């Protein structure tokens, strides 16, 4: 196959062709690195690339495929990993100066599962520093640009992963989602991203931002890829007490059926009001109409508690970040200031020089809400709001199988627009953060473009451990779009 033809394949399609000996692992890898050399100088999707190791790994995987020991659908397919997941012997920075030369001695469980399935890991993708941001502009290693229009952001914090998939610089990638960090950049970059139910995928080896909210998930070219990747990642891990045993009945690929007849889909009125760009709203309602035509029962309803999601999220996430990031002190690992006077001065200077402005802002906010006299007023109140948000979703799922809405109120903003106004950036997470607070699964699927040619994402939200419902709805919608494109040619 020609290089361009290889790059246009999905991960599952490529895996099939490798098994059928139409493409070798080496040819797939050569195509990806050629594309990286073409696009990377402009886009900056990667922090670390390990070409030599990747080709060595590809040879081993090819042997396994030829011998019949590697038979999975992802064997031989080049993949990328967000730079907040540890890989033994590979630099892991969280896109922060404080960890710029950190090389872990162990590998994240999610990455380990991909490797056992025969994935070829090519490198670590750029991200907002410590996953704090919505644009991938807070990275200490430079901004990542949107492949659809390099003057615009790719979203964040998994912007490098999503931009790399969109630019064909890898066939799929791992991201992490604390408040929309897989779904929002997937929407901005026109790719598919899945945030699983909290506990579905082990967080062992994921450098924590907000431990009660973080979840690893796949970013890929379509719903089929996401379902296959999630099937590889999911399951209990003895190293992560929050991970759950996934039952055999939860085989995610079994939901890849073009049938939503009788499925009950709810659209929250709270999501379709003020602040939502008219073009985004039109695309979301058109997507809902497609599912309705296919037999789904679609209706609007009042979700409630939406206005409390952003304050509750930023109090809880900042409090957990303040605690999690206290380990980066210049003593045990990472960056240490060169000049200091005593231990406390070393702490202050190492953290002041090592962390960027957004990370410092959230650490200070978190320390404040956890401090004596403010803990009850802010942190405990936020936890109560979190419980009420979960209860609101529980009531909604008594009536609906899937909740449908936008991923973001707008399409990708221009570079520099969001960072100048952090509050505006925080408000952009309004449709995604409730999913993390309630521990629910969420899927972002491309559903159109705006007048500037930038992608719009459709968000499908399911009840806990009901990924199959959103995969089914997403797959059915995706199939309709493919049929539309075929008809228009």
HELIX and SHEET records of a PDB file:
HELIX    1   1 UNK A    3  UNK A    7  1                                   5    
HELIX    2   2 UNK A   11  UNK A   19  1                                   9    
HELIX    3   3 UNK A   25  UNK A   43  1                                  19    
HELIX    4   4 UNK A   51  UNK A   67  1                                  17    
HELIX    5   5 UNK A   97  UNK A   99  5                                   3    
HELIX    6   6 UNK A  109  UNK A  116  1                                   8    
HELIX    7   7 UNK A  129  UNK A  131  5                                   3    
HELIX    8   8 UNK A  159  UNK A  166  1                                   8    
HELIX    9   9 UNK A  183  UNK A  189  1                                   7    
HELIX   10  10 UNK A  223  UNK A  233  1                                  11    
HELIX   11  11 UNK A  248  UNK A  250  5                                   3    
HELIX   12  12 UNK A  252  UNK A  255  5                                   4    
HELIX   13  13 UNK A  269  UNK A  271  5                                   3    
HELIX   14  14 UNK A  278  UNK A  293  1                                  16    
HELIX   15  15 UNK A  306  UNK A  324  1                                  19    
HELIX   16  16 UNK A  325  UNK A  327  5                                   3    
HELIX   17  17 UNK A  343  UNK A  354  1                                  12    
HELIX   18  18 UNK A  357  UNK A  369  1                                  13    
HELIX   19  19 UNK A  375  UNK A  380  3                                   6    
HELIX   20  20 UNK A  381  UNK A  399  1                                  19    
HELIX   21  21 UNK A  422  UNK A  427  1                                   6    
HELIX   22  22 UNK A  433  UNK A  437  1                                   5    
HELIX   23  23 UNK A  467  UNK A  488  1                                  22    
SHEET    1   A11 UNK A  46  UNK A  49  0                                        
SHEET    2   A11 UNK A 120  UNK A 125 -1                                        
SHEET    3   A11 UNK A  78  UNK A  82  1                                        
SHEET    4   A11 UNK A 172  UNK A 177  1                                        
SHEET    5   A11 UNK A 215  UNK A 220 -1                                        
SHEET    6   A11 UNK A 192  UNK A 195 -1                                        
SHEET    7   A11 UNK A 442  UNK A 449 -1                                        
SHEET    8   A11 UNK A 455  UNK A 462 -1                                        
SHEET    9   A11 UNK A 402  UNK A 406 -1                                        
SHEET   10   A11 UNK A 264  UNK A 268  1                                        
SHEET   11   A11 UNK A 297  UNK A 301  1                                        
SHEET    1   B 2 UNK A 145  UNK A 146  0                                        
SHEET    2   B 2 UNK A 149  UNK A 153 -1                                        
END                                                                             
